[in-house]
C-alpha cells in the first residue's frame, strides 16, 4: 500500500498498483498545466472525497514496493481520458484493495470485473 499526499492533508492510502496509474495520469496532466478532479471512494474513512489537482498544490506519491509494477497502456489511456472528462478520475479504493488484478475501467471509473 502506497500513500498519496496532497496539499498539507494527511496521507491517503492507495494500493501501489493503483497509485502508479494515478501518478502517471497526474504527472502527465500537470506537465501540461491541466487541472482536474480526482474522486476517491471507500478510503481510510470509508467515505468519499474529491480533490482538485492543480500544479500549484504540493503532491507526493510514496510506494511501499521498491519496483512499481508495469502499467497497461490501454488502461492508462482510458484513465487519462476519464481525467479529462467532467467527472474526472474516479477511484474506488475499497474494490482496488480487495483484488487489484481484477480492476477495470468503465465510464471513467475503476470497477471490479465479474
Backbone as CSV, one residue per row, in Angstrom:
resi,resn,N_x,N_y,N_z,CA_x,CA_y,CA_z,C_x,C_y,C_z
1,UNK,0.842,-1.188,0.000,0.000,0.000,0.000,0.883,1.246,0.000
2,UNK,0.603,2.107,-0.958,1.318,3.359,-1.039,0.513,4.471,-0.405
3,UNK,1.043,5.667,-0.484,0.378,6.825,0.086,0.441,7.993,-0.887
4,UNK,-0.659,8.718,-0.924,-0.764,9.929,-1.738,-0.903,11.090,-0.768
5,UNK,-0.002,12.050,-0.879,-0.068,13.254,-0.065,-0.436,14.403,-0.989
6,UNK,-1.505,15.113,-0.647,-1.941,16.229,-1.467,-2.165,17.432,-0.570
7,UNK,-1.598,18.546,-0.964,-1.593,19.755,-0.153,-0.912,19.415,1.169
8,UNK,-1.460,19.853,2.251,-0.857,19.556,3.546,-1.760,18.652,4.366
9,UNK,-2.583,17.878,3.672,-3.516,16.956,4.330,-2.803,15.654,4.689
10,UNK,-3.488,14.832,5.478,-2.961,13.522,5.834,-2.846,12.650,4.592
11,UNK,-2.034,11.618,4.700,-1.823,10.702,3.576,-3.098,9.931,3.267
12,UNK,-3.290,9.650,1.994,-4.383,8.804,1.526,-3.747,7.482,1.135
13,UNK,-4.196,6.386,1.733,-3.641,5.077,1.444,-4.248,4.521,0.166
14,UNK,-3.370,4.133,-0.760,-3.793,3.645,-2.069,-2.904,2.450,-2.429
15,UNK,-3.467,1.370,-2.947,-2.640,0.248,-3.379,-1.581,0.721,-4.382
16,UNK,-0.369,0.186,-4.264,0.737,0.613,-5.120,0.388,0.588,-6.607
17,UNK,-0.263,-0.470,-7.058,-0.575,-0.597,-8.480,-1.520,0.511,-8.929
18,UNK,-2.545,0.786,-8.148,-3.482,1.867,-8.460,-2.776,3.212,-8.398
19,UNK,-1.937,3.392,-7.385,-1.206,4.642,-7.222,-0.272,4.900,-8.403
20,UNK,0.287,3.848,-8.981,1.157,4.004,-10.146,0.382,4.604,-11.326
21,UNK,-0.851,4.157,-11.516,-1.686,4.724,-12.581,-2.041,6.172,-12.278
22,UNK,-2.412,6.444,-11.043,-2.765,7.811,-10.650,-1.563,8.734,-10.855
23,UNK,-0.379,8.269,-10.488,0.829,9.081,-10.666,1.084,9.363,-12.149
24,UNK,0.972,8.348,-12.982,1.234,8.533,-14.412,0.268,9.541,-15.036
25,UNK,-1.017,9.402,-14.726,-2.020,10.321,-15.278,-1.805,11.722,-14.727
26,UNK,-1.602,11.820,-13.435,-1.450,13.120,-12.785,-0.225,13.868,-13.287
27,UNK,0.904,13.202,-13.359,2.115,13.899,-13.805,1.990,14.348,-15.262
28,UNK,1.344,13.552,-16.084,1.141,13.943,-17.480,0.256,15.175,-17.564
29,UNK,-0.858,15.167,-16.831,-1.781,16.306,-16.865,-1.111,17.571,-16.311
30,UNK,-0.391,17.439,-15.195,0.223,18.617,-14.588,1.380,19.153,-15.428
31,UNK,2.069,18.270,-16.140,3.132,18.707,-17.045,2.559,19.614,-18.129
32,UNK,1.305,19.386,-18.482,0.617,20.201,-19.492,-0.131,21.380,-18.868
33,UNK,0.022,21.559,-17.560,-0.675,22.609,-16.794,-2.182,22.437,-16.839
34,UNK,-2.644,21.188,-16.845,-4.074,20.884,-16.853,-4.504,20.455,-15.452
35,UNK,-5.486,21.134,-14.901,-6.061,20.774,-13.607,-7.212,19.813,-13.840
36,UNK,-7.532,18.999,-12.821,-8.629,18.034,-12.953,-9.006,17.517,-11.573
37,UNK,-10.234,16.949,-11.439,-10.638,16.374,-10.155,-10.292,14.888,-10.057
38,UNK,-9.965,14.469,-8.846,-9.827,13.043,-8.523,-10.791,12.767,-7.375
39,UNK,-11.686,11.807,-7.566,-12.608,11.389,-6.506,-12.172,10.032,-6.003
40,UNK,-12.110,9.907,-4.694,-11.720,8.660,-4.042,-12.894,8.162,-3.217
41,UNK,-13.299,6.937,-3.454,-14.413,6.336,-2.718,-13.890,5.184,-1.870
42,UNK,-14.374,5.099,-0.633,-14.024,3.977,0.238,-12.606,4.012,0.751
43,UNK,-12.087,5.177,1.021,-10.727,5.295,1.536,-10.641,4.905,2.997
44,UNK,-9.665,5.457,3.682,-9.420,5.126,5.084,-10.658,5.327,5.960
45,UNK,-11.447,6.339,5.657,-12.640,6.612,6.459,-13.889,5.991,5.835
46,UNK,-13.715,5.182,4.789,-14.823,4.541,4.083,-15.851,5.537,3.564
47,UNK,-15.430,6.749,3.335,-16.324,7.753,2.775,-15.934,8.058,1.348
48,UNK,-16.210,9.264,0.956,-15.901,9.706,-0.396,-15.335,11.112,-0.324
49,UNK,-14.355,11.387,-1.160,-13.819,12.738,-1.208,-13.367,13.043,-2.629
50,UNK,-13.386,14.310,-2.950,-12.920,14.766,-4.255,-11.925,15.881,-4.021
51,UNK,-10.826,15.834,-4.756,-9.837,16.901,-4.654,-9.562,17.449,-6.043
52,UNK,-9.329,18.737,-6.103,-9.000,19.392,-7.349,-7.481,19.408,-7.452
53,UNK,-6.940,18.753,-8.467,-5.500,18.648,-8.625,-5.030,19.801,-9.503
54,UNK,-4.091,20.562,-8.966,-3.565,21.739,-9.653,-2.059,21.781,-9.444
55,UNK,-1.339,22.288,-10.435,0.122,22.276,-10.369,0.692,23.150,-9.250
56,UNK,-0.072,24.056,-8.683,0.434,24.918,-7.616,0.298,24.279,-6.226
57,UNK,-0.333,23.106,-6.145,-0.561,22.453,-4.858,0.418,21.290,-4.704
58,UNK,1.132,21.220,-3.565,2.115,20.148,-3.363,1.482,18.758,-3.457
59,UNK,2.185,17.853,-4.107,1.706,16.499,-4.345,2.889,15.548,-4.217
60,UNK,2.681,14.431,-3.502,3.759,13.452,-3.335,3.190,12.044,-3.358
61,UNK,3.878,11.155,-4.045,3.497,9.749,-4.134,4.554,8.928,-3.407
62,UNK,4.119,8.049,-2.513,5.035,7.132,-1.817,4.579,5.716,-2.083
63,UNK,5.517,4.871,-2.494,5.217,3.472,-2.784,5.908,2.587,-1.764
64,UNK,5.215,1.535,-1.301,5.840,0.562,-0.418,6.760,-0.363,-1.200
65,UNK,6.373,-0.689,-2.416,7.174,-1.587,-3.248,8.388,-0.842,-3.796
66,UNK,9.515,-1.537,-3.853,10.731,-0.935,-4.399,10.604,-0.718,-5.903
67,UNK,9.897,-1.624,-6.575,9.689,-1.530,-8.017,8.194,-1.385,-8.272
68,UNK,7.836,-0.332,-8.969,6.430,-0.101,-9.298,6.069,-1.013,-10.472
69,UNK,4.911,-1.679,-10.395,4.525,-2.600,-11.471,4.354,-1.907,-12.818
70,UNK,4.524,-2.685,-13.881,4.329,-2.160,-15.230,2.871,-1.757,-15.418
71,UNK,2.657,-0.745,-16.228,1.312,-0.239,-16.458,0.813,-0.684,-17.825
72,UNK,-0.468,-1.009,-17.881,-1.115,-1.382,-19.127,-1.433,-0.104,-19.903
73,UNK,-0.912,-0.001,-21.110,-1.071,1.217,-21.900,-2.540,1.552,-22.158
74,UNK,-3.348,0.556,-22.479,-4.771,0.802,-22.757,-5.479,1.353,-21.521
75,UNK,-5.222,0.751,-20.389,-5.843,1.221,-19.148,-5.386,2.645,-18.835
76,UNK,-4.117,2.909,-19.053,-3.578,4.237,-18.804,-4.249,5.279,-19.703
77,UNK,-4.448,4.941,-20.968,-5.134,5.853,-21.887,-6.576,6.086,-21.467
78,UNK,-7.247,5.043,-21.007,-8.636,5.193,-20.554,-8.710,6.077,-19.313
79,UNK,-7.770,5.906,-18.399,-7.738,6.753,-17.199,-7.443,8.202,-17.570
80,UNK,-6.541,8.413,-18.507,-6.228,9.770,-18.938,-7.464,10.421,-19.566
81,UNK,-8.198,9.650,-20.349,-9.439,10.158,-20.944,-10.454,10.496,-19.845
82,UNK,-10.576,9.627,-18.839,-11.501,9.883,-17.731,-11.104,11.146,-16.973
83,UNK,-9.810,11.336,-16.766,-9.337,12.517,-16.040,-9.692,13.799,-16.788
84,UNK,-9.813,13.721,-18.104,-10.163,14.888,-18.912,-11.665,15.124,-18.999
85,UNK,-12.461,14.183,-18.490,-13.915,14.338,-18.530,-14.390,15.239,-17.399
86,UNK,-15.669,15.606,-17.424,-16.207,16.456,-16.362,-16.231,15.745,-15.015
87,UNK,-16.352,14.419,-15.023,-16.343,13.660,-13.769,-14.942,13.520,-13.201
88,UNK,-13.948,13.622,-14.048,-12.573,13.465,-13.599,-12.231,12.005,-13.355
89,UNK,-11.167,11.790,-12.643,-10.696,10.450,-12.324,-11.414,9.970,-11.065
90,UNK,-12.087,8.827,-11.143,-12.836,8.287,-10.014,-12.232,6.933,-9.657
91,UNK,-11.835,6.776,-8.393,-11.178,5.549,-7.959,-11.904,4.980,-6.748
92,UNK,-12.296,3.717,-6.855,-12.932,3.018,-5.739,-11.840,2.250,-5.000
93,UNK,-11.405,2.785,-3.865,-10.312,2.174,-3.114,-10.716,0.887,-2.419
94,UNK,-11.982,0.734,-2.094,-12.444,-0.484,-1.444,-12.239,-1.676,-2.362
95,UNK,-12.676,-1.553,-3.601,-12.547,-2.655,-4.546,-11.105,-2.880,-4.950
96,UNK,-10.319,-1.810,-5.086,-8.941,-1.997,-5.502,-8.107,-2.636,-4.395
97,UNK,-8.514,-2.488,-3.148,-7.808,-3.161,-2.053,-8.126,-4.654,-2.023
98,UNK,-9.335,-5.014,-2.453,-9.736,-6.411,-2.401,-9.047,-7.246,-3.461
99,UNK,-8.954,-6.752,-4.672,-8.365,-7.545,-5.755,-7.825,-6.639,-6.843
100,UNK,-6.616,-6.097,-6.661,-6.098,-5.156,-7.632,-6.009,-5.718,-9.041
101,UNK,-5.826,-7.014,-9.212,-5.711,-7.600,-10.547,-7.046,-7.600,-11.275
102,UNK,-8.148,-7.459,-10.547,-9.473,-7.529,-11.154,-10.081,-6.151,-11.411
103,UNK,-9.284,-5.116,-11.394,-9.821,-3.775,-11.601,-9.828,-3.454,-13.085
104,UNK,-10.922,-2.930,-13.558,-11.031,-2.494,-14.947,-11.661,-1.115,-14.968
105,UNK,-11.531,-0.439,-16.071,-12.072,0.898,-16.199,-13.330,0.863,-17.042
106,UNK,-14.350,1.549,-16.574,-15.592,1.650,-17.342,-16.210,3.008,-17.046
107,UNK,-16.541,3.751,-18.065,-17.153,5.065,-17.920,-16.364,5.968,-16.990
108,UNK,-15.005,5.883,-17.027,-14.181,6.755,-16.216,-14.067,6.323,-14.773
109,UNK,-14.537,5.131,-14.446,-14.482,4.643,-13.073,-13.680,3.355,-13.030
110,UNK,-13.067,3.093,-11.888,-12.440,1.800,-11.683,-13.519,0.890,-11.109
111,UNK,-13.743,-0.230,-11.737,-14.784,-1.147,-11.273,-14.253,-2.565,-11.264
112,UNK,-14.816,-3.392,-10.416,-14.444,-4.799,-10.327,-15.028,-5.563,-11.511
113,UNK,-14.209,-6.395,-12.110,-14.671,-7.230,-13.214,-15.252,-8.511,-12.632
114,UNK,-16.446,-8.901,-13.091,-17.104,-10.097,-12.563,-16.412,-11.359,-13.021
